[in-house]
């Protein structure tokens, strides 16, 4: 899927891409990133497949890859 989508006429970054950007920049605590991943899965915004694919495509801090793996179950 694209990382940017139109919502109400505005181009916005998809939730998973935003979370990944925060993790890559290490600008947000692990707890907040984990909460965002869990909430995204709970609401059906992010699928287990998307999380798994993201972890394979890009290099992230080890803790983020662990969160991705934990949230694909």
N, CA, C and O atoms as a CHARMM CRD file, in Angstrom:
* protein
*
  292
    1    1 UNK  N      0.83800  -1.19100   0.00000 PROA 1      0.00000
    2    1 UNK  CA     0.00000   0.00000   0.00000 PROA 1      0.00000
    3    1 UNK  C      0.87600   1.24500   0.00000 PROA 1      0.00000
    4    1 UNK  O      2.04700   1.21500   0.38000 PROA 1      0.00000
    5    2 UNK  N      0.27700   2.31200  -0.43100 PROA 2      0.00000
    6    2 UNK  CA     0.98300   3.58200  -0.44000 PROA 2      0.00000
    7    2 UNK  C      1.16200   4.08600   0.98800 PROA 2      0.00000
    8    2 UNK  O      0.37000   3.76900   1.87600 PROA 2      0.00000
    9    3 UNK  N      2.19800   4.86100   1.19300 PROA 3      0.00000
   10    3 UNK  CA     2.45600   5.44500   2.50800 PROA 3      0.00000
   11    3 UNK  C      1.65500   6.71800   2.73500 PROA 3      0.00000
   12    3 UNK  O      1.52500   7.18500   3.86700 PROA 3      0.00000
   13    4 UNK  N      1.11300   7.28200   1.64500 PROA 4      0.00000
   14    4 UNK  CA     0.32400   8.50600   1.73600 PROA 4      0.00000
   15    4 UNK  C     -1.02600   8.23600   1.09600 PROA 4      0.00000
   16    4 UNK  O     -1.11500   7.58100   0.05700 PROA 4      0.00000
   17    5 UNK  N     -2.08700   8.75300   1.73200 PROA 5      0.00000
   18    5 UNK  CA    -3.42800   8.59000   1.19600 PROA 5      0.00000
   19    5 UNK  C     -4.19600   9.89900   1.36400 PROA 5      0.00000
   20    5 UNK  O     -3.82100  10.75100   2.16900 PROA 5      0.00000
   21    6 UNK  N     -5.26600  10.04600   0.60000 PROA 6      0.00000
   22    6 UNK  CA    -6.10200  11.23000   0.71500 PROA 6      0.00000
   23    6 UNK  C     -7.21500  10.97400   1.71800 PROA 6      0.00000
   24    6 UNK  O     -7.89700   9.95100   1.66200 PROA 6      0.00000
   25    7 UNK  N     -7.38500  11.91500   2.63200 PROA 7      0.00000
   26    7 UNK  CA    -8.48200  11.86400   3.58700 PROA 7      0.00000
   27    7 UNK  C     -9.08200  13.25400   3.66500 PROA 7      0.00000
   28    7 UNK  O     -8.41200  14.21400   4.04600 PROA 7      0.00000
   29    8 UNK  N    -10.34200  13.35100   3.30400 PROA 8      0.00000
   30    8 UNK  CA   -11.06100  14.62600   3.30900 PROA 8      0.00000
   31    8 UNK  C    -10.31600  15.69800   2.51000 PROA 8      0.00000
   32    8 UNK  O    -10.28700  16.86900   2.88800 PROA 8      0.00000
   33    9 UNK  N     -9.71300  15.27000   1.39500 PROA 9      0.00000
   34    9 UNK  CA    -9.03300  16.20500   0.51100 PROA 9      0.00000
   35    9 UNK  C     -7.60100  16.53800   0.88000 PROA 9      0.00000
   36    9 UNK  O     -6.95400  17.32900   0.19300 PROA 9      0.00000
   37   10 UNK  N     -7.09700  15.95000   1.95000 PROA 10     0.00000
   38   10 UNK  CA    -5.72300  16.20900   2.39000 PROA 10     0.00000
   39   10 UNK  C     -4.87800  14.95700   2.21900 PROA 10     0.00000
   40   10 UNK  O     -5.35000  13.84400   2.45000 PROA 10     0.00000
   41   11 UNK  N     -3.63200  15.14200   1.81600 PROA 11     0.00000
   42   11 UNK  CA    -2.68700  14.02800   1.74100 PROA 11     0.00000
   43   11 UNK  C     -2.12600  13.80400   3.14300 PROA 11     0.00000
   44   11 UNK  O     -1.55200  14.71300   3.74300 PROA 11     0.00000
   45   12 UNK  N     -2.29600  12.60000   3.65500 PROA 12     0.00000
   46   12 UNK  CA    -1.81200  12.27200   5.00200 PROA 12     0.00000
   47   12 UNK  C     -0.99400  10.98700   4.94700 PROA 12     0.00000
   48   12 UNK  O     -1.22600  10.11500   4.11000 PROA 12     0.00000
   49   13 UNK  N     -0.04900  10.89300   5.84500 PROA 13     0.00000
   50   13 UNK  CA     0.76000   9.68600   5.95100 PROA 13     0.00000
   51   13 UNK  C     -0.04300   8.61400   6.67800 PROA 13     0.00000
   52   13 UNK  O     -0.68900   8.89300   7.68800 PROA 13     0.00000
   53   14 UNK  N     -0.00100   7.39500   6.16600 PROA 14     0.00000
   54   14 UNK  CA    -0.70400   6.29100   6.81400 PROA 14     0.00000
   55   14 UNK  C     -0.10800   6.04500   8.19600 PROA 14     0.00000
   56   14 UNK  O      1.06800   6.31500   8.43900 PROA 14     0.00000
   57   15 UNK  N     -0.94000   5.52800   9.09400 PROA 15     0.00000
   58   15 UNK  CA    -0.55500   5.33300  10.48400 PROA 15     0.00000
   59   15 UNK  C      0.72200   4.51600  10.62100 PROA 15     0.00000
   60   15 UNK  O      1.63000   4.91400  11.35100 PROA 15     0.00000
   61   16 UNK  N      0.80900   3.39000   9.93800 PROA 16     0.00000
   62   16 UNK  CA     1.97400   2.53000  10.09100 PROA 16     0.00000
   63   16 UNK  C      3.25800   3.22700   9.65200 PROA 16     0.00000
   64   16 UNK  O      4.30000   3.06900  10.28800 PROA 16     0.00000
   65   17 UNK  N      3.18800   3.99000   8.57700 PROA 17     0.00000
   66   17 UNK  CA     4.37400   4.73400   8.12900 PROA 17     0.00000
   67   17 UNK  C      4.77900   5.77500   9.16400 PROA 17     0.00000
   68   17 UNK  O      5.96800   5.96100   9.42200 PROA 17     0.00000
   69   18 UNK  N      3.80700   6.45000   9.75600 PROA 18     0.00000
   70   18 UNK  CA     4.10700   7.44700  10.78600 PROA 18     0.00000
   71   18 UNK  C      4.76100   6.80300  12.00000 PROA 18     0.00000
   72   18 UNK  O      5.72900   7.33200  12.54500 PROA 18     0.00000
   73   19 UNK  N      4.23200   5.66500  12.41700 PROA 19     0.00000
   74   19 UNK  CA     4.80800   4.94500  13.55700 PROA 19     0.00000
   75   19 UNK  C      6.24000   4.51500  13.23800 PROA 19     0.00000
   76   19 UNK  O      7.14100   4.65800  14.06400 PROA 19     0.00000
   77   20 UNK  N      6.43500   3.99100  12.03600 PROA 20     0.00000
   78   20 UNK  CA     7.77000   3.54700  11.62600 PROA 20     0.00000
   79   20 UNK  C      8.75500   4.71300  11.58900 PROA 20     0.00000
   80   20 UNK  O      9.91000   4.56200  11.98800 PROA 20     0.00000
   81   21 UNK  N      8.31100   5.86200  11.11900 PROA 21     0.00000
   82   21 UNK  CA     9.18300   7.03900  11.08100 PROA 21     0.00000
   83   21 UNK  C      9.60900   7.45400  12.48300 PROA 21     0.00000
   84   21 UNK  O     10.77000   7.79700  12.70800 PROA 21     0.00000
   85   22 UNK  N      8.67000   7.42300  13.42600 PROA 22     0.00000
   86   22 UNK  CA     9.00100   7.76200  14.81300 PROA 22     0.00000
   87   22 UNK  C     10.00600   6.77500  15.39800 PROA 22     0.00000
   88   22 UNK  O     10.94100   7.16900  16.09500 PROA 22     0.00000
   89   23 UNK  N      9.80600   5.49500  15.11100 PROA 23     0.00000
   90   23 UNK  CA    10.72200   4.47200  15.62400 PROA 23     0.00000
   91   23 UNK  C     12.11000   4.62700  15.01500 PROA 23     0.00000
   92   23 UNK  O     13.11600   4.52100  15.71600 PROA 23     0.00000
   93   24 UNK  N     12.16300   4.87900  13.70600 PROA 24     0.00000
   94   24 UNK  CA    13.45200   5.01700  13.02800 PROA 24     0.00000
   95   24 UNK  C     14.22700   6.22100  13.55100 PROA 24     0.00000
   96   24 UNK  O     15.44900   6.17300  13.68500 PROA 24     0.00000
   97   25 UNK  N     13.50900   7.29700  13.84500 PROA 25     0.00000
   98   25 UNK  CA    14.16000   8.50200  14.35300 PROA 25     0.00000
   99   25 UNK  C     14.47400   8.39200  15.84300 PROA 25     0.00000
  100   25 UNK  O     15.20900   9.20500  16.40300 PROA 25     0.00000
  101   26 UNK  N     13.90000   7.37200  16.46600 PROA 26     0.00000
  102   26 UNK  CA    14.04200   7.15600  17.90500 PROA 26     0.00000
  103   26 UNK  C     13.69200   8.42800  18.67700 PROA 26     0.00000
  104   26 UNK  O     14.35800   8.79500  19.64500 PROA 26     0.00000
  105   27 UNK  N     12.62200   9.09200  18.21700 PROA 27     0.00000
  106   27 UNK  CA    12.19100  10.35000  18.82500 PROA 27     0.00000
  107   27 UNK  C     11.01100  10.17400  19.77800 PROA 27     0.00000
  108   27 UNK  O     10.56600  11.12900  20.41400 PROA 27     0.00000
  109   28 UNK  N     10.51500   8.95100  19.86700 PROA 28     0.00000
  110   28 UNK  CA     9.36100   8.65900  20.71800 PROA 28     0.00000
  111   28 UNK  C      9.67500   7.41800  21.54000 PROA 28     0.00000
  112   28 UNK  O     10.36600   6.51400  21.07100 PROA 28     0.00000
  113   29 UNK  N      9.17300   7.37900  22.75200 PROA 29     0.00000
  114   29 UNK  CA     9.47700   6.24800  23.62900 PROA 29     0.00000
  115   29 UNK  C      8.89500   4.94800  23.07700 PROA 29     0.00000
  116   29 UNK  O      7.89800   4.94100  22.35500 PROA 29     0.00000
  117   30 UNK  N      9.54400   3.86800  23.43700 PROA 30     0.00000
  118   30 UNK  CA     9.09800   2.53600  23.01800 PROA 30     0.00000
  119   30 UNK  C      7.66300   2.28800  23.46200 PROA 30     0.00000
  120   30 UNK  O      6.88200   1.70300  22.71100 PROA 30     0.00000
  121   31 UNK  N      7.30100   2.71900  24.66300 PROA 31     0.00000
  122   31 UNK  CA     5.94600   2.49300  25.17800 PROA 31     0.00000
  123   31 UNK  C      4.88600   3.13900  24.29000 PROA 31     0.00000
  124   31 UNK  O      3.84500   2.53800  24.02600 PROA 31     0.00000
  125   32 UNK  N      5.14600   4.34200  23.83800 PROA 32     0.00000
  126   32 UNK  CA     4.18500   5.04900  22.98100 PROA 32     0.00000
  127   32 UNK  C      4.08500   4.36300  21.62500 PROA 32     0.00000
  128   32 UNK  O      2.98400   4.20000  21.09800 PROA 32     0.00000
  129   33 UNK  N      5.21200   3.96100  21.05600 PROA 33     0.00000
  130   33 UNK  CA     5.21600   3.26000  19.76700 PROA 33     0.00000
  131   33 UNK  C      4.46800   1.94200  19.89900 PROA 33     0.00000
  132   33 UNK  O      3.66900   1.59100  19.03100 PROA 33     0.00000
  133   34 UNK  N      4.72300   1.21600  20.97500 PROA 34     0.00000
  134   34 UNK  CA     4.04000  -0.06200  21.19500 PROA 34     0.00000
  135   34 UNK  C      2.53300   0.15000  21.32400 PROA 34     0.00000
  136   34 UNK  O      1.74800  -0.60600  20.75100 PROA 34     0.00000
  137   35 UNK  N      2.13700   1.15700  22.06000 PROA 35     0.00000
  138   35 UNK  CA     0.71700   1.46400  22.22600 PROA 35     0.00000
  139   35 UNK  C      0.07800   1.78300  20.86800 PROA 35     0.00000
  140   35 UNK  O     -1.03500   1.33400  20.59600 PROA 35     0.00000
  141   36 UNK  N      0.75500   2.53800  20.02900 PROA 36     0.00000
  142   36 UNK  CA     0.23600   2.88400  18.70500 PROA 36     0.00000
  143   36 UNK  C      0.09100   1.64200  17.81900 PROA 36     0.00000
  144   36 UNK  O     -0.89800   1.50300  17.10100 PROA 36     0.00000
  145   37 UNK  N      1.07300   0.74500  17.87100 PROA 37     0.00000
  146   37 UNK  CA     0.98000  -0.50100  17.09200 PROA 37     0.00000
  147   37 UNK  C     -0.19700  -1.35500  17.55400 PROA 37     0.00000
  148   37 UNK  O     -0.96100  -1.86700  16.73700 PROA 37     0.00000
  149   38 UNK  N     -0.33400  -1.50000  18.85300 PROA 38     0.00000
  150   38 UNK  CA    -1.42400  -2.31500  19.40600 PROA 38     0.00000
  151   38 UNK  C     -2.77900  -1.71400  19.03600 PROA 38     0.00000
  152   38 UNK  O     -3.69000  -2.43100  18.62300 PROA 38     0.00000
  153   39 UNK  N     -2.90600  -0.41100  19.18500 PROA 39     0.00000
  154   39 UNK  CA    -4.17100   0.25600  18.87900 PROA 39     0.00000
  155   39 UNK  C     -4.48700   0.17700  17.38700 PROA 39     0.00000
  156   39 UNK  O     -5.64300  -0.01100  17.00700 PROA 39     0.00000
  157   40 UNK  N     -3.47300   0.31700  16.54600 PROA 40     0.00000
  158   40 UNK  CA    -3.67600   0.18600  15.10700 PROA 40     0.00000
  159   40 UNK  C     -4.17800  -1.19900  14.72700 PROA 40     0.00000
  160   40 UNK  O     -5.04900  -1.33300  13.86600 PROA 40     0.00000
  161   41 UNK  N     -3.63900  -2.21500  15.35800 PROA 41     0.00000
  162   41 UNK  CA    -4.09100  -3.59800  15.10800 PROA 41     0.00000
  163   41 UNK  C     -5.50600  -3.79500  15.63800 PROA 41     0.00000
  164   41 UNK  O     -6.33900  -4.40900  14.97200 PROA 41     0.00000
  165   42 UNK  N     -5.77900  -3.27800  16.82900 PROA 42     0.00000
  166   42 UNK  CA    -7.09400  -3.44900  17.44500 PROA 42     0.00000
  167   42 UNK  C     -8.18900  -2.82200  16.58300 PROA 42     0.00000
  168   42 UNK  O     -9.27800  -3.37900  16.44200 PROA 42     0.00000
  169   43 UNK  N     -7.88900  -1.67200  16.01800 PROA 43     0.00000
  170   43 UNK  CA    -8.86500  -0.96700  15.18800 PROA 43     0.00000
  171   43 UNK  C     -8.90500  -1.46500  13.75000 PROA 43     0.00000
  172   43 UNK  O     -9.75300  -1.03200  12.97000 PROA 43     0.00000
  173   44 UNK  N     -8.00300  -2.36400  13.39200 PROA 44     0.00000
  174   44 UNK  CA    -7.98400  -2.90500  12.04200 PROA 44     0.00000
  175   44 UNK  C     -7.32700  -1.99700  11.01900 PROA 44     0.00000
  176   44 UNK  O     -7.47600  -2.21200   9.81600 PROA 44     0.00000
  177   45 UNK  N     -6.60200  -0.98300  11.48000 PROA 45     0.00000
  178   45 UNK  CA    -5.91400  -0.06300  10.57500 PROA 45     0.00000
  179   45 UNK  C     -4.67700  -0.73000   9.98400 PROA 45     0.00000
  180   45 UNK  O     -4.35800  -0.52800   8.81300 PROA 45     0.00000
  181   46 UNK  N     -3.98600  -1.52000  10.78900 PROA 46     0.00000
  182   46 UNK  CA    -2.77800  -2.22100  10.34900 PROA 46     0.00000
  183   46 UNK  C     -3.01900  -3.72100  10.45100 PROA 46     0.00000
  184   46 UNK  O     -3.55100  -4.20900  11.44900 PROA 46     0.00000
  185   47 UNK  N     -2.62800  -4.44100   9.42000 PROA 47     0.00000
  186   47 UNK  CA    -2.77300  -5.88700   9.43600 PROA 47     0.00000
  187   47 UNK  C     -1.46400  -6.54500   9.86600 PROA 47     0.00000
  188   47 UNK  O     -0.39700  -5.93400   9.81500 PROA 47     0.00000
  189   48 UNK  N     -1.56800  -7.78900  10.28400 PROA 48     0.00000
  190   48 UNK  CA    -0.37000  -8.54800  10.65100 PROA 48     0.00000
  191   48 UNK  C      0.57100  -8.63200   9.45400 PROA 48     0.00000
  192   48 UNK  O      1.79000  -8.56100   9.61400 PROA 48     0.00000
  193   49 UNK  N      0.01800  -8.77900   8.27600 PROA 49     0.00000
  194   49 UNK  CA     0.84600  -8.86600   7.06200 PROA 49     0.00000
  195   49 UNK  C      1.62900  -7.57900   6.83300 PROA 49     0.00000
  196   49 UNK  O      2.81700  -7.62400   6.51000 PROA 49     0.00000
  197   50 UNK  N      0.96800  -6.42300   6.99800 PROA 50     0.00000
  198   50 UNK  CA     1.65200  -5.14100   6.81500 PROA 50     0.00000
  199   50 UNK  C      2.80000  -4.98700   7.80800 PROA 50     0.00000
  200   50 UNK  O      3.88100  -4.51900   7.44900 PROA 50     0.00000
  201   51 UNK  N      2.56200  -5.38200   9.06000 PROA 51     0.00000
  202   51 UNK  CA     3.61100  -5.29300  10.07100 PROA 51     0.00000
  203   51 UNK  C      4.78400  -6.19100   9.72200 PROA 51     0.00000
  204   51 UNK  O      5.94300  -5.79700   9.85400 PROA 51     0.00000
  205   52 UNK  N      4.47700  -7.39600   9.27800 PROA 52     0.00000
  206   52 UNK  CA     5.51900  -8.34200   8.91000 PROA 52     0.00000
  207   52 UNK  C      6.33100  -7.83300   7.71700 PROA 52     0.00000
  208   52 UNK  O      7.56000  -7.91100   7.72000 PROA 52     0.00000
  209   53 UNK  N      5.64700  -7.31800   6.71100 PROA 53     0.00000
  210   53 UNK  CA     6.32800  -6.78900   5.52700 PROA 53     0.00000
  211   53 UNK  C      7.20500  -5.59500   5.87500 PROA 53     0.00000
  212   53 UNK  O      8.31900  -5.47400   5.36600 PROA 53     0.00000
  213   54 UNK  N      6.71400  -4.72000   6.73100 PROA 54     0.00000
  214   54 UNK  CA     7.48700  -3.54400   7.12200 PROA 54     0.00000
  215   54 UNK  C      8.79100  -3.96100   7.78900 PROA 54     0.00000
  216   54 UNK  O      9.84400  -3.38900   7.50700 PROA 54     0.00000
  217   55 UNK  N      8.72800  -4.94100   8.65900 PROA 55     0.00000
  218   55 UNK  CA     9.92100  -5.41300   9.35300 PROA 55     0.00000
  219   55 UNK  C     10.96600  -6.00000   8.41200 PROA 55     0.00000
  220   55 UNK  O     12.16100  -5.95900   8.70400 PROA 55     0.00000
  221   56 UNK  N     10.51700  -6.55000   7.28000 PROA 56     0.00000
  222   56 UNK  CA    11.44900  -7.13700   6.31600 PROA 56     0.00000
  223   56 UNK  C     12.03600  -6.10600   5.36100 PROA 56     0.00000
  224   56 UNK  O     13.13600  -6.30100   4.84400 PROA 56     0.00000
  225   57 UNK  N     11.32300  -5.01600   5.12100 PROA 57     0.00000
  226   57 UNK  CA    11.72500  -4.05400   4.10100 PROA 57     0.00000
  227   57 UNK  C     12.75200  -3.02700   4.56700 PROA 57     0.00000
  228   57 UNK  O     13.59300  -2.59200   3.78100 PROA 57     0.00000
  229   58 UNK  N     12.69200  -2.65100   5.79400 PROA 58     0.00000
  230   58 UNK  CA    13.46000  -1.50800   6.26600 PROA 58     0.00000
  231   58 UNK  C     14.22300  -1.87800   7.52600 PROA 58     0.00000
  232   58 UNK  O     13.80700  -2.76200   8.27600 PROA 58     0.00000
  233   59 UNK  N     15.32800  -1.20800   7.75200 PROA 59     0.00000
  234   59 UNK  CA    16.11500  -1.44800   8.96200 PROA 59     0.00000
  235   59 UNK  C     15.66900  -0.48800  10.05800 PROA 59     0.00000
  236   59 UNK  O     15.69200   0.73300   9.90100 PROA 59     0.00000
  237   60 UNK  N     15.27500  -1.07000  11.13900 PROA 60     0.00000
  238   60 UNK  CA    14.81500  -0.30700  12.29000 PROA 60     0.00000
  239   60 UNK  C     15.62200  -0.72200  13.50200 PROA 60     0.00000
  240   60 UNK  O     16.34600  -1.71600  13.45800 PROA 60     0.00000
  241   61 UNK  N     15.50300   0.03500  14.58900 PROA 61     0.00000
  242   61 UNK  CA    16.13400  -0.40500  15.84000 PROA 61     0.00000
  243   61 UNK  C     15.58700  -1.78900  16.21800 PROA 61     0.00000
  244   61 UNK  O     14.43000  -2.09900  15.93500 PROA 61     0.00000
  245   62 UNK  N     16.40400  -2.59900  16.84300 PROA 62     0.00000
  246   62 UNK  CA    16.01300  -3.95800  17.21300 PROA 62     0.00000
  247   62 UNK  C     14.71000  -3.97700  18.00000 PROA 62     0.00000
  248   62 UNK  O     13.86100  -4.83500  17.76100 PROA 62     0.00000
  249   63 UNK  N     14.53800  -3.05500  18.92200 PROA 63     0.00000
  250   63 UNK  CA    13.32200  -3.04900  19.74100 PROA 63     0.00000
  251   63 UNK  C     12.06900  -2.87500  18.89000 PROA 63     0.00000
  252   63 UNK  O     11.02100  -3.43000  19.21900 PROA 63     0.00000
  253   64 UNK  N     12.16100  -2.10700  17.79100 PROA 64     0.00000
  254   64 UNK  CA    10.99400  -1.91500  16.94200 PROA 64     0.00000
  255   64 UNK  C     10.68300  -3.18900  16.16500 PROA 64     0.00000
  256   64 UNK  O      9.51800  -3.56000  16.02500 PROA 64     0.00000
  257   65 UNK  N     11.70200  -3.85300  15.66400 PROA 65     0.00000
  258   65 UNK  CA    11.47700  -5.12200  14.97100 PROA 65     0.00000
  259   65 UNK  C     10.84000  -6.14300  15.90600 PROA 65     0.00000
  260   65 UNK  O      9.99700  -6.93500  15.48500 PROA 65     0.00000
  261   66 UNK  N     11.24300  -6.12500  17.17200 PROA 66     0.00000
  262   66 UNK  CA    10.64400  -7.03100  18.15500 PROA 66     0.00000
  263   66 UNK  C      9.15200  -6.69400  18.36300 PROA 66     0.00000
  264   66 UNK  O      8.31900  -7.59400  18.48300 PROA 66     0.00000
  265   67 UNK  N      8.83100  -5.40600  18.40300 PROA 67     0.00000
  266   67 UNK  CA     7.43200  -4.99300  18.54500 PROA 67     0.00000
  267   67 UNK  C      6.62100  -5.41400  17.32200 PROA 67     0.00000
  268   67 UNK  O      5.49400  -5.89300  17.45300 PROA 67     0.00000
  269   68 UNK  N      7.19400  -5.23400  16.14300 PROA 68     0.00000
  270   68 UNK  CA     6.49400  -5.64600  14.92100 PROA 68     0.00000
  271   68 UNK  C      6.19600  -7.13600  14.96500 PROA 68     0.00000
  272   68 UNK  O      5.07800  -7.56100  14.67500 PROA 68     0.00000
  273   69 UNK  N      7.18700  -7.92100  15.32400 PROA 69     0.00000
  274   69 UNK  CA     7.01900  -9.37800  15.37800 PROA 69     0.00000
  275   69 UNK  C      5.96900  -9.76000  16.42000 PROA 69     0.00000
  276   69 UNK  O      5.13900 -10.63300  16.16500 PROA 69     0.00000
  277   70 UNK  N      5.99300  -9.12900  17.57000 PROA 70     0.00000
  278   70 UNK  CA     5.04000  -9.44200  18.63900 PROA 70     0.00000
  279   70 UNK  C      3.61500  -9.09000  18.24400 PROA 70     0.00000
  280   70 UNK  O      2.66900  -9.72100  18.71400 PROA 70     0.00000
  281   71 UNK  N      3.45300  -8.09900  17.39300 PROA 71     0.00000
  282   71 UNK  CA     2.10800  -7.65300  17.01900 PROA 71     0.00000
  283   71 UNK  C      1.58200  -8.30400  15.75600 PROA 71     0.00000
  284   71 UNK  O      0.51200  -7.92900  15.27600 PROA 71     0.00000
  285   72 UNK  N      2.29500  -9.25800  15.21200 PROA 72     0.00000
  286   72 UNK  CA     1.79100  -9.97500  14.03600 PROA 72     0.00000
  287   72 UNK  C      1.06500 -11.24700  14.43700 PROA 72     0.00000
  288   72 UNK  O      0.55100 -11.96900  13.58300 PROA 72     0.00000
  289   73 UNK  N      1.02100 -11.51900  15.71300 PROA 73     0.00000
  290   73 UNK  CA     0.37700 -12.75200  16.19800 PROA 73     0.00000
  291   73 UNK  C     -1.07900 -12.53200  16.49600 PROA 73     0.00000
  292   73 UNK  O     -1.77100 -13.46100  16.91100 PROA 73     0.00000
